[in-house]
Amino acid sequence: MNVLDNWIAAACDELGLSTDDVEAKSVLDVARDVAHNVVRPGAPVTAYLMGIAVGRGADPADVAARLSSLALDWPADGRE
């Protein structure tokens, strides 16, 4: 296991979650897309929003795909 895997396992244990429920690659991919195409501080906020959506029953893969698509289509000048 690497440091990230160790951290995820420890954080899950602390919060009473299963590591089987963690979609780390999807979260990291979305965070990358937001940081590179929208604004860097948007990455952790977007990860938090993903968690809220999934916690409310949304499909993790769908949430990740929608947010990545939104970030990748974001106008370079930051305006819609």
ABEGO torsion letter per residue (X at the ends): XBAAAAAAAAAAAAAGBBAAABBAAAAAAAAAAAAAABBAAAAAAAAAAAAAAAAAGBBAAAAAAAAAAAAAABBAAGBX
